[in-house]
């Protein structure tokens, strides 16, 4: 973790900034930056010899700096000191009600914003409606002392994309905000977009390191393609390209002895169903008649390891850390509910730690090593092949009866249901913490993109 310093506001009239004594002597520094706003100032070493930075009240007002005695980074570059950094967290659905400004997502955001002291940055949330383009300010929401507040901020050093769904992401407003920040303001924007299952698969098939983890997958084109996969694997999954939370997934099983086809799925009433049909044509006429098959993929079925006859897959979270490197931050086993086509909790699934799943510690360690290695390889591959700055991924991985690891899905904004398990709480905190620590790394990289820096 890079060193941070407490920054205090003092009742001094002129634009003065006293830097921590261990940073000096600093020559030719005459500008202080807060986010994308700067002011010229008289910059001097703290006369008391303290490792606290002191900003005059006049300078703080000019910068719209209102923090008090919080630990922050001080990035020194050319003739400037950058304090912060400011991290804007972009979302939608912000309301004027301060007890829950982001509705049911307020709890998640309050936990994220509460990490400002441990990460040394100033995070705030905002939507397109909180931006004043004329003054280059944002009316941002913060969470301090267990309550929400609103403040005016300069434009941030970086933006963390936390839009809630694809529908919002595809609206003209959010698209224009992203374009302006990136192209006109040169502000880094990380974790953009929701992954498209087929797009991810196609990109990964170009990477020799990722190929071993990929089940055979095709866009839906005809029943004959399903027949071909069934003849080879006896089971096939049909998934929406843009799906999430396991919605719209169907498992097709072929019983060669009876020459019968089975379809396992969740119906419109959210009930788990297993229905048999004499042919694929009959099945598709009954179940898929009103579905947009052009938006579906078909995927090789895998005979997963099981517990109590229930299939198991694994959610593995990866995050970029404070050094810009991928790190596995959480692994959880997900056990399918009875009769469910997926392992999701809302479909009756159960969450276990890997240690709970395997009594043999050596086996548990080996499984975690396998999953971690796969997730890191896939994270690096996705980063190389995708546009934009990706900082977190949630993988759904499976292990077959032969011990081979398979990737079923990769999610750019992974759900957090696994963290309801008591033994995974600490990892939930780690995933949030790294999301902001990576923002610090990204801000520093942005500041120094054209030269050197020390901190």
N, C-alpha and C positions, 0 to 999 in steps of 0.2 A: 504493500500500500504506500503510495506516495505521501510525503509529509504534508500535513495541513497546519494552518495557523488560525488562531482566533482573530477576528476582525471586529474592532470596537469603533463606535461613532463617538467622537469627542466634540464638545461645544466650542469649536474653533471657527472663526469667520472665513479665513482665506481658504483657497483650495490647496490643502496640505495632506500629504500621505506619508505616515511614518511606517517604514517596513521593519520586520523583525531583524534584530541586530546580526543574527547568524548569516543573513543573506548578503551582508555588505562587505566592503563598500561597493555600491552600485553607481556607475557613472553614466551620465547622459540619459537618465530616465526622466521623462517629463510628461508622460501620459498615463492615466489610469483608465482601464477598461472594465466595464461591467456588462456582460453579454455583448451586444453589438453597439453599445453606447460608450463614448470616450470623452474625457475632459483633460485639459492640460492642468498640471499641478506641480507644486513644489514637493519633490520626493526626497525624503531624508531618512537616515537610520533612526530607529526608535532611541531617543536620548537616554532612556532609563536602562537600556541594555536588555530589555525584555524581548521575548519571542512572540509578542503580540503585535499585530498590525493595527494602526490607528488611522482612521479616515476622518477628516474634518467634517463638521455638520454641513458646511457650505458645499463641499465636494460631494458628499453623500446625496444631498438634495439634487444637485445637477445630474447625477448618475441614476437617480431614482432608486438608490440603494437604501434599504430600510431594515436590513438584518442587524441583529444585536448579539455580539459575543458568540457567534457561531464559528465552528471550524471550517475553513475554506482553503482551497488551493490558491497559490499565487504563482502564475506562470509568467516568467520574465522573458520578453522577446523584443529585441532591438531597443527602441526607446520607450517601451511600455511595460507596465505590470497589469496582467489580466487577473481579476479576482472572481472567484466563483468555483466552477463555471455555472452558468444558468442553463438549466435543462427544461425545455418546454415539452410537456407530454400531451400530444395531440389526440383528442377524442371527439365524440359527438354526444348529443343528448344532455348537455348541461342545462340545469334548471336554475331558477332564482332562489330555490329553497336551500338555505345554507346547512340545514341539518342533514340533507341528503342531496347534494348538488348534482350527483351523477346517478340518481336513482339507486337501483340495487347494486350497481357497480361501485358505489361510494366506499364500501368497506375495503375492497381491493385497493382502490386508489389511496385511501387514508393510510393503509399499511405501507404502500410504496413511498408516499411523500414523507412518512415518518422516519425514513432512513437518511434524511438529509445530514444528520449529525455524524453518522457512521461512514458516510461516503464523501463528505466534504464538498458537496455540490448543493445548489439551490434548485430543487425541482418544483414545478407548478403545472397544473393542468389547464387546458384551454381548448376551445373549439373555434370554428371559423368565425363565429359571431362575437368573439372576444377580441378580435384583432382590429387595431386602428392603423391602417396602412399609411395614413397621412403623417401621423406622429411617430410611426415605428414603435408602437407600444402595444402591449397585450394586457388585458384585464384578467389576470391569472388567479386561479384558486389554489390556496395552500392549506396545509393541515398542521396546526401547531397547538401544543398544550391540549390535545384531545378535542379540538374543535376546528371547524372550517373558517377560513377568512378569505377576503378578496383584496388583491393589491395590483397596482400598475407596475409592469415590468418592461424593461427594454426588450427588444427581440433577443432570443436566447442564443447561446453558443451552438447548441445542437437541439434537434427535435426527435423525440421518441414516439413512434407511431403506435397508438393504442386504439385505433378505430375498431368498433365492436364487430362489424360484419361486412361481407362483400357488398351488400346493397348500399350501405353508407359510403364505402370506399369508392364505388363507381359513380357517385353523384358528382355533378359539376363543381360544387362548392369545395369539397375536400381536395379534389384533383387540382383546382386552381391554387389553393393554399400551398399545397406541396410544390407545385411548379414555381410559384413566386419565391418561396423560401430557398429552394435549391438553385434556381437559375438567376434570380434577380438579387438575392441576398447572400448567396454562396454559403448557406447554412446547411451543414450535414443533416441528413434525415435518415434515421436508422429503423430497421425492421418494417419496411413498407410492404403492403400487399398481403394477400392470402394465397397460399400455394394452390395450384391447379394440379390434381393428381396425375393426369396424363402428361402435362408439361414437365413436372418433376421427373417422372419416369423416363421420358425421352431424353432429358438432359443427362440423367445419371447413366443411361446406357452408353453415353459417349466417354465415360470414365472407367477405365479398366479396373480401378480399385473398388468401384461401387458395384459393378456388375454381379459379383457373387452373391450379393444380398438381395437381388431383385427377383421377385416371382415373375413368371411369364405373364405379361400384361398387354392388352390390346384395346383400342377404342372399339365400341360395339359397332359391328357392321352387319353381321348375319347370324342366324342360328347355327349354321354349319361351323362357324368358328368356336361356338360354345360346345358343339358336339365333339370337335377335335380335342379341345382341352379336357372334356369329360372322359373321353376314351383313354387319355393319358393319365389323368390325375383323379378321376372319379368324383371330384367336387370342383366347383367354380364359384367365384364370388362376382356379383354384379354390383358396381358402386357408382354413385353420382360423381362426376368429375369435380364438382365444387362442393361436395358434401362435407359435413362435420358432425361430431357427436354421434356418429354411427347411424345417422338418419338415412333411410333409403337404401340400406345395404340388404342384398338378398343372397342367400347361399343355395346353390343348386347341387343336389347330390344324385348320382345315378347308381341305382342298384342293378348290377349286371345280371344277378341271378333271377330277379323278378321282372327285369326289363321295365322298371318303374322309375320315374323321376320324382324327386322330392324338392320342395322349395321351403326354406326356412326364412322367415321375415317378420317384421312387425307391421301389423295392419293399421288402418286409419284410426282405430281406437287405442293405439299404442299397446296392443296385446301381441305376445309372441305366438306365431303360427307355424305349423309344419303341415304342409298340404301335399298330397300325392297326385300325380298326373300320369296318364298313359304315354304322353309324348311332350316334347318341348313346345310344339305348336299349340297344343291345348293349354299348357302352362302360360305361355306368353299371351294368348288370347284372353285368359282369365285374369292374370295378375298384372301384366305389363301393358295392357291395352291402352291406358290413358297416360302412360309415362313417356317422357321425351328420351327415347333410347339413344338418340344422337349425343346426348349429354352424359352417357354412361361409359364405364370401362368394364372389361371382363378380366378377371385375374385368376391365375392358377390357385386352387385350394391347397392348403398345407395341412398335413396331419400333425397338429401341434401336440406338445407334451400336455398331460392332463393331471388333474388332482380330483379324486372322487368322480372320475369319468367326465369332468368338466374341463374344456380347453382353457389354456392359459396363454396370454400374451403379456407384453411388458411395455410400460410407458417409460421412456428414457428422455430426460430433459438435458439439453446442452445449452450453455451460455458462453458468450465471449467474456473474458475476464478483464481485469484492470490493465493487463499487458496486451490486450487484443488477441489472445489465444483462446481456442475452444476448450471448454472444461465440462465434464459430465457433472451435473449438479443434483440429479435425482434419478433413482431407479425404483420402480414399483411393479409388482406383479398384479395383473388384473385377471380374475377368474370369472368365466362366463356364468351368467345366471341360468337356471334350468330352462332349457328350450330356447335360449336367446341366440340370435345370430351374431351378436357382438359381446364384448366383455364390459361394456359401459355400465356404470353403477345404476343409471336410470333404467337399465334393462334388467336389473336384478343382479348385476355383477358385484364382486367383492374385491377389495383391495388388500394386498398383503405385502410385507417387505420380502425381499429375497431370502433373508435369514429365516423368516417364518415359514416360507414355502418349502425350504430344504433343511431338514434337520442336520444333515451332514455338512459341517462348516466348510470342508474342502470343496464340496460340490457347489455350495452357495457362492464361495469366492470365485470359483471357475466360471460360473454363470455370469456373475457381475463383471468379470474381466472380459468375457466374450461380448456382452452387451455394450460395455464401455468402448471397447475397441471398434465395434461396428458403428456406434453412434458418432464417434470422433471422425472416423473415416468418411462417413456419409455427410457429416456437417461440413467438413473441408471440401468435399466434392460439390455439395450444393452451393457453398459460398463461391467456388471457382466458376460455376456454370450459370449462376443467377445474376440478374441485374440488381443494383441497389446494395445497401449495407445491411447485412443480416447479422443479428446479434443473439437470437435465441431460436431454438427449434425443439419441438416435442415430437419424438418418434414413437410410432407403434411398431414394435419388433416382436417377432415370434421365434421360438426354437422348435425345430421339428424332432421327430423321434430319433433321428440320427445325430442330433446335437448341432445341426446347422442353423445359423441365424438368418432370418429373413426380415426385410423391411416392408411393412404393409402401407404405412402412411408417414408423411412428414408434415408437421403443422407449424406455420410461422407464428401463430398466436395460440399456443397450446392451452387447452383447458386445464383446470387446476383441481379437479375432483380427487386426484390421488392424495392431495395434501390434507384431506379430511382425516387421514390415518394419523393417529397420535405420534407414531414414531417417525413420521415424515415432516413434521412441523418445522424442524430446524432446516431442512432442505428447501422448504417453501420460502423461508427467510433468505436463504442463500441465493435462490433464483432471482428474487427481487433486488437484492443487494448488488448482484453482478450486473443487472440491467442498468443500474445507475453508475456503477464503477466503470463500466464500458463507456458510458456517456462522457465521463471524465477523460478517459483515454482518447476518445474521438474528438473531444473539444481541444485537447492538447495538440493532436495531430493536425487539426484544422488551423490552429494558431501558428504552428511551425511549418506549415506546408511549403513555405518558401525560404526557410532558413533554420538556424539553430536555436536552441532554448536551454535554459537550466531552471531548476525549481528549488 
